[in-house]
Each structure stands twice: as structure tokens, then as C-alpha cells.
């Protein structure tokens, strides 16, 4: 359902998945090697974590919970 689609979208932006994708590329060294790149990556990881947690905890609030429950009952 909608929540599953949201979860898959968030997973595509998972920092661990991005790191895995970039491991074979020398860009990972540039991205993570100190300075501005490292700070931006840390901020990205923090934002991803916050969005993922928010989506899990409060998917459209009570309406989302009701929708999810009704969907799972079908």
C-alpha cells in the first residue's frame, strides 16, 4: 500500500545503500574525506534518520494508522 511505497522511497535514500553503491567509485573517498563533504554527509544521514523515524511513527497520524489497519484486514 501507500505506506509500503513510502518505505521503499525512503530506503532508496538510505545512507548505507548509497555508500554501498559508491564503494567501487573513487567518489566515496572524496565525499567522506574530511571537510565540507563529510559534514554534508553527516547532515544527510541525520535527515534521513529523522524522516525515516517520522514516517514509521506517524504515517499521517491516526488517519494513517486507521488506513493501515483497514488495508491489512483486507
C-alpha positions as CSV (number, residue, x, y, z in Angstrom):
1,X,0.0,0.0,0.0
2,X,0.9,3.6,0.4
3,X,3.0,3.0,3.5
4,X,5.0,0.4,1.7
5,X,5.6,2.7,-1.2
6,X,6.8,5.4,1.3
7,X,9.1,2.9,3.0
8,X,10.7,1.9,-0.4
9,X,11.2,5.5,-1.3
10,X,12.9,6.2,2.0
11,X,15.0,3.1,1.6
12,X,16.4,4.4,-1.7
13,X,17.9,7.3,0.2
14,X,19.4,5.1,3.0
15,X,22.9,6.3,3.6
16,X,24.2,2.7,3.9
17,X,22.7,1.9,0.4
18,X,24.3,5.0,-1.1
19,X,27.7,4.1,0.5
20,X,27.5,0.6,-0.9
21,X,26.7,1.9,-4.4
22,X,29.6,4.3,-4.3
23,X,32.2,1.9,-2.8
24,X,33.5,0.9,-6.2
25,X,33.7,4.5,-7.2
26,X,36.6,6.7,-6.0
27,X,34.0,9.5,-5.3
28,X,33.3,7.9,-1.9
29,X,36.8,8.8,-0.8
30,X,36.3,12.4,-1.9
31,X,32.8,12.6,-0.4
32,X,33.8,11.2,3.0
33,X,37.3,12.6,3.4
34,X,37.0,15.4,5.8
35,X,35.9,18.9,5.3
36,X,32.7,20.1,3.8
37,X,31.8,16.7,2.1
38,X,32.0,14.9,5.4
39,X,29.8,17.5,7.2
40,X,27.2,17.3,4.3
41,X,27.2,13.5,4.5
42,X,26.7,13.7,8.3
43,X,23.8,16.1,7.8
44,X,22.3,13.9,5.1
45,X,22.5,10.8,7.4
46,X,20.8,12.7,10.2
47,X,18.0,14.0,8.0
48,X,17.4,10.5,6.5
49,X,17.2,9.0,10.0
50,X,14.7,11.7,11.1
51,X,12.5,11.3,8.1
52,X,12.5,7.5,8.3
53,X,11.7,7.6,12.0
54,X,8.9,10.1,11.5
55,X,7.4,8.1,8.7
56,X,7.4,5.0,10.8
57,X,6.0,6.6,13.9
58,X,3.4,9.0,12.5
59,X,2.4,8.0,9.0
60,X,-0.3,10.6,8.6
61,X,-1.1,10.3,12.3
62,X,-4.2,8.4,13.3
63,X,-5.6,8.5,9.8
64,X,-2.6,6.7,8.6
65,X,-2.9,4.1,11.3
66,X,-6.6,3.6,10.5
67,X,-5.9,3.3,6.8
68,X,-3.1,0.8,7.5
69,X,-5.3,-1.3,9.8
70,X,-8.1,-1.4,7.3
71,X,-5.8,-2.2,4.5
72,X,-4.2,-5.1,6.4
73,X,-7.6,-6.5,7.3
74,X,-8.4,-6.9,3.6
